[in-house]
Structure formats: structure tokens, C-alpha cells
């Protein structure tokens, strides 16, 4: 058989997917992200800030000066 990986964007989508899987008697497992959600938020915010022109870009060589 094949394995499907679904990535719901909302809690409602997740609930619906679980309900369909249970109704069809399909086995499924839930994996939690190994990353702290606050840490992920900070990384994503940093990337967004950089896209919006906040922050600076440095070359690797300049890091050691």
C-alpha cells in the first residue's frame, strides 16, 4: 500500500481528516513536531522581517572580523 502525508492548515481540517479516516477504518498515527512552537514562531518572524527589509545581510567572511 501507499502512505499519504496530509498537512492540514487549520484545526477544522485536521478534525475532518481524522473523522474521515475513522469512518473508513483507516489506521493513522499522529506525530508531533520535534520543535518548540515558540522557537518556530521566532524563526518564521525573523524570515518575514528580513523579507520586509528589517535586519542586515552579512557575508560569511565578515562574521569573523
Order of alpha helices (4+ residues) and beta strands (2+ residues): alpha-alpha-alpha
